[in-house]
């Protein structure tokens, strides 16, 4: 197994790509969506880096995972799901957090 870390300067968080070297099967963990706090505009620069790495290494992304609720950044999960056609997952207890933010 190999793991590549991608540090996101703006949020001081890390996205990981982990893959099996024999099969090229991979997962993306805690992807970040870029948010410019001055303009409130979104971009996908960080996700572009992840996607380019995946393509350059001929990886097959099978899952996009968020390990927890991200109060420190926006998740790039939906963007990468669309790019790779991979399912997403997060721990079931996140629904408790979502209920608090929906009220």
VENSUL-V385408 format. One record per residue. N is the residue number from 0. RES is the residue in one small letter. SS is DSSP state (h for helix, s for strand, l for the rest). Layout:
N&RES&SS, N&RES&SS
//
This chain:
0&x&l, 1&x&s, 2&x&s, 3&x&s, 4&x&s, 5&x&s, 6&x&s, 7&x&s, 8&x&l, 9&x&l, 10&x&l, 11&x&l, 12&x&s, 13&x&s, 14&x&s, 15&x&s, 16&x&s, 17&x&s, 18&x&s, 19&x&l, 20&x&l, 21&x&l, 22&x&l, 23&x&l, 24&x&s, 25&x&s, 26&x&s, 27&x&s, 28&x&s, 29&x&l, 30&x&l, 31&x&s, 32&x&s, 33&x&s, 34&x&s, 35&x&s, 36&x&l, 37&x&l, 38&x&l, 39&x&l, 40&x&s, 41&x&s, 42&x&s, 43&x&l, 44&x&h, 45&x&h, 46&x&h, 47&x&h, 48&x&h, 49&x&h, 50&x&h, 51&x&h, 52&x&h, 53&x&h, 54&x&h, 55&x&h, 56&x&l, 57&x&l, 58&x&l, 59&x&s, 60&x&s, 61&x&s, 62&x&s, 63&x&s, 64&x&s, 65&x&s, 66&x&l, 67&x&l, 68&x&l, 69&x&l, 70&x&l, 71&x&l, 72&x&l, 73&x&s, 74&x&s, 75&x&l, 76&x&h, 77&x&h, 78&x&h, 79&x&h, 80&x&h, 81&x&h, 82&x&h, 83&x&h, 84&x&l, 85&x&l, 86&x&s, 87&x&s, 88&x&s, 89&x&s, 90&x&l, 91&x&l, 92&x&l, 93&x&h, 94&x&h, 95&x&h, 96&x&h, 97&x&h, 98&x&h, 99&x&h, 100&x&h, 101&x&h, 102&x&l
//
